[in-house]
Amino acid sequence: MLTRDPGDPKGLRDAALAAVGHDTKARRAELVTIDVADLAFADGDGAPVMLRPTKRRLEVEPQPR
């Protein structure tokens, strides 16, 4: 459970990161490498996220998501 207030900038960041992690099923190592350039903002619902494969992901799943 998030302990920060989603109304303050750090709380909003934490909530957004938790939502991206939940929606993409990304690992922690993949979440920490996300940069703003990896997000494709568009009108409507959703925003595609480019996840960089980690070493572990490449060993288990050779094709990047």
N, CA, C and O of each residue as an XYZ file, in Angstrom:
260
protein
N       0.842     -1.179      0.000
C       0.000      0.000      0.000
C       0.884      1.238      0.000
O       1.913      1.273      0.676
N       0.486      2.245     -0.752
C       1.254      3.479     -0.815
C       1.045      4.296      0.452
O      -0.071      4.399      0.961
N       2.130      4.875      0.956
C       2.019      5.661      2.178
C       2.046      7.156      1.903
O       1.742      7.947      2.795
N       2.402      7.562      0.687
C       2.449      8.981      0.358
C       1.102      9.468     -0.150
O       0.289      8.697     -0.659
N       0.889     10.771      0.001
C      -0.330     11.408     -0.489
C      -0.224     11.574     -2.002
O       0.719     12.214     -2.468
N      -1.159     11.018     -2.798
C      -1.088     11.158     -4.252
C      -1.252     12.600     -4.728
O      -1.100     12.880     -5.917
N      -1.562     13.523     -3.804
C      -1.682     14.927     -4.178
C      -0.342     15.644     -4.253
O      -0.244     16.694     -4.889
N       0.694     15.100     -3.614
C       1.997     15.744     -3.692
C       2.822     15.085     -4.799
O       2.570     13.925     -5.128
N       3.804     15.786     -5.386
C       4.527     15.261     -6.555
C       5.166     13.887     -6.342
O       5.092     13.039     -7.231
N       5.787     13.650     -5.194
C       6.410     12.349     -4.956
C       5.352     11.256     -4.813
O       5.566     10.126     -5.254
N       4.238     11.577     -4.214
C       3.153     10.616     -4.097
C       2.552     10.272     -5.447
O       2.218      9.117     -5.711
N       2.416     11.279     -6.302
C       1.913     11.060     -7.657
C       2.874     10.178     -8.445
O       2.449      9.280     -9.172
N       4.189     10.440     -8.296
C       5.204      9.617     -8.966
C       5.108      8.171     -8.500
O       5.143      7.247     -9.313
N       4.988      7.977     -7.186
C       4.908      6.626     -6.637
C       3.665      5.898     -7.134
O       3.729      4.718     -7.479
N       2.538      6.599     -7.170
C       1.293      5.996     -7.644
C       1.393      5.631     -9.125
O       0.918      4.574     -9.540
N       2.008      6.502     -9.917
C       2.168      6.229    -11.349
C       3.089      5.032    -11.567
O       2.814      4.187    -12.418
N       4.176      4.955    -10.807
C       5.101      3.833    -10.940
C       4.437      2.522    -10.535
O       4.643      1.492    -11.176
N       3.643      2.563     -9.475
C       2.915      1.366     -9.050
C       1.915      0.937    -10.124
O       1.761     -0.256    -10.382
N       1.242      1.891    -10.746
C       0.270      1.573    -11.799
C       0.964      0.983    -13.025
O       0.487      0.003    -13.597
N       2.078      1.570    -13.425
C       2.824      1.041    -14.586
C       3.323     -0.365    -14.279
O       3.228     -1.255    -15.125
N       3.850     -0.570    -13.084
C       4.327     -1.900    -12.706
C       3.215     -2.930    -12.721
O       3.410     -4.061    -13.166
N       2.060     -2.540    -12.237
C       0.916     -3.463    -12.217
C       0.425     -3.755    -13.630
O       0.189     -4.912    -13.978
N       0.272     -2.726    -14.437
C      -0.291     -2.899    -15.784
C       0.647     -3.624    -16.739
O       0.184     -4.344    -17.624
N       1.962     -3.448    -16.576
C       2.925     -4.070    -17.497
C       3.492     -5.371    -16.973
O       4.151     -6.105    -17.711
N       3.242     -5.668    -15.699
C       3.820     -6.849    -15.052
C       5.351     -6.811    -15.129
O       6.005     -7.849    -15.225
N       5.902     -5.609    -15.085
C       7.351     -5.432    -15.189
C       8.034     -5.799    -13.875
O       7.450     -5.701    -12.795
N       9.271     -6.218    -14.001
C      10.101     -6.491    -12.825
C      10.670     -5.178    -12.303
O      10.694     -4.174    -13.015
N      11.129     -5.196    -11.046
C      11.703     -3.981    -10.451
C      12.838     -3.430    -11.295
O      12.921     -2.221    -11.510
N      13.715     -4.308    -11.778
C      14.858     -3.863    -12.585
C      14.400     -3.158    -13.856
O      15.063     -2.232    -14.322
N      13.278     -3.586    -14.419
C      12.760     -2.942    -15.625
C      12.105     -1.615    -15.288
O      12.214     -0.658    -16.055
N      11.424     -1.542    -14.146
C      10.755     -0.298    -13.761
C      11.743      0.832    -13.500
O      11.480      1.976    -13.871
N      12.872      0.531    -12.870
C      13.817      1.596    -12.534
C      14.538      2.143    -13.756
O      15.152      3.207    -13.678
N      14.478      1.440    -14.886
C      15.138      1.941    -16.099
C      14.218      2.779    -16.978
O      14.671      3.336    -17.978
N      12.925      2.883    -16.626
C      11.983      3.653    -17.441
C      12.339      5.131    -17.383
O      12.573      5.685    -16.309
N      12.376      5.756    -18.543
C      12.625      7.190    -18.685
C      11.389      7.801    -19.357
O      10.594      7.083    -19.963
N      11.231      9.106    -19.251
C      10.083      9.777    -19.877
C      10.053      9.494    -21.377
O       8.972      9.382    -21.956
N      11.217      9.375    -22.017
C      11.278      9.101    -23.456
C      10.728      7.712    -23.802
O      10.419      7.443    -24.963
N      10.604      6.831    -22.807
C      10.084      5.486    -23.042
C       8.558      5.438    -23.074
O       7.972      4.403    -23.390
N       7.923      6.553    -22.748
C       6.464      6.627    -22.730
C       5.968      7.304    -23.994
O       6.551      8.295    -24.434
N       4.916      6.791    -24.573
C       4.316      7.380    -25.771
C       2.935      7.901    -25.391
O       1.950      7.163    -25.441
N       2.868      9.169    -25.012
C       1.590      9.752    -24.599
C       0.716      9.989    -25.811
O       1.185     10.470    -26.843
N      -0.566      9.648    -25.684
C      -1.504      9.813    -26.786
C      -2.855     10.211    -26.209
O      -3.110     10.053    -25.016
N      -3.707     10.726    -27.071
C      -5.070     11.051    -26.643
C      -5.824      9.755    -26.369
O      -5.625      8.754    -27.056
N      -6.665      9.781    -25.388
C      -7.450      8.594    -25.071
C      -6.848      7.813    -23.923
O      -6.035      8.327    -23.155
N      -7.260      6.568    -23.822
C      -6.817      5.713    -22.715
C      -5.494      5.039    -23.028
O      -5.249      4.605    -24.153
N      -4.648      4.961    -22.014
C      -3.414      4.196    -22.127
C      -2.265      4.960    -22.746
O      -2.454      5.970    -23.424
N      -1.092      4.461    -22.502
C       0.140      5.000    -23.072
C       1.126      3.852    -23.185
O       1.505      3.270    -22.168
N       1.553      3.510    -24.396
C       2.531      2.432    -24.545
C       3.832      2.765    -23.800
O       4.276      3.913    -23.786
N       4.425      1.747    -23.189
C       5.666      1.903    -22.438
C       6.700      0.960    -23.023
O       6.437     -0.233    -23.175
N       7.882      1.487    -23.358
C       8.967      0.645    -23.843
C       9.774      0.173    -22.627
O      10.338      0.989    -21.898
N       9.826     -1.135    -22.417
C      10.612     -1.695    -21.324
C      11.911     -2.239    -21.879
O      11.911     -3.024    -22.827
N      13.012     -1.824    -21.291
C      14.313     -2.362    -21.700
C      14.495     -3.723    -21.049
O      14.287     -3.863    -19.843
N      14.876     -4.717    -21.818
C      15.066     -6.037    -21.216
C      16.272     -6.048    -20.280
O      17.293     -5.420    -20.559
N      16.143     -6.762    -19.180
C      17.245     -6.917    -18.240
C      18.004     -8.185    -18.599
O      17.546     -8.983    -19.417
N      19.153     -8.363    -17.989
C      19.940     -9.566    -18.253
C      19.127    -10.813    -17.917
O      19.129    -11.782    -18.676
N      18.446    -10.788    -16.800
C      17.632    -11.939    -16.387
C      16.521    -12.203    -17.393
O      16.258    -13.355    -17.737
N      15.867    -11.146    -17.870
C      14.782    -11.302    -18.842
C      15.326    -11.913    -20.135
O      14.658    -12.747    -20.745
N      16.522    -11.513    -20.559
C      17.094    -12.054    -21.790
C      17.428    -13.531    -21.658
O      17.336    -14.278    -22.632
N      17.816    -13.959    -20.454
C      18.113    -15.376    -20.249
C      16.851    -16.228    -20.298
O      16.866    -17.339    -20.827
N      15.762    -15.708    -19.749
C      14.509    -16.467    -19.663
C      13.656    -16.297    -20.911
O      13.046    -17.257    -21.383
N      13.610    -15.093    -21.442
C      12.713    -14.736    -22.540
C      13.519    -13.948    -23.583
O      13.598    -12.724    -23.483
N      14.111    -14.603    -24.568
C      15.040    -13.935    -25.499
C      14.447    -12.780    -26.301
O      15.184    -11.867    -26.673
N      13.158    -12.785    -26.577
C      12.544    -11.711    -27.356
C      12.058    -10.611    -26.418
O      11.261    -10.885    -25.520
N      12.532     -9.336    -26.609
C      12.040     -8.249    -25.756
C      10.549     -8.040    -25.947
O       9.999     -8.291    -27.020
N       9.901     -7.571    -24.874
C       8.466     -7.316    -24.938
C       8.206     -5.996    -25.594
O       7.050     -5.598    -25.743
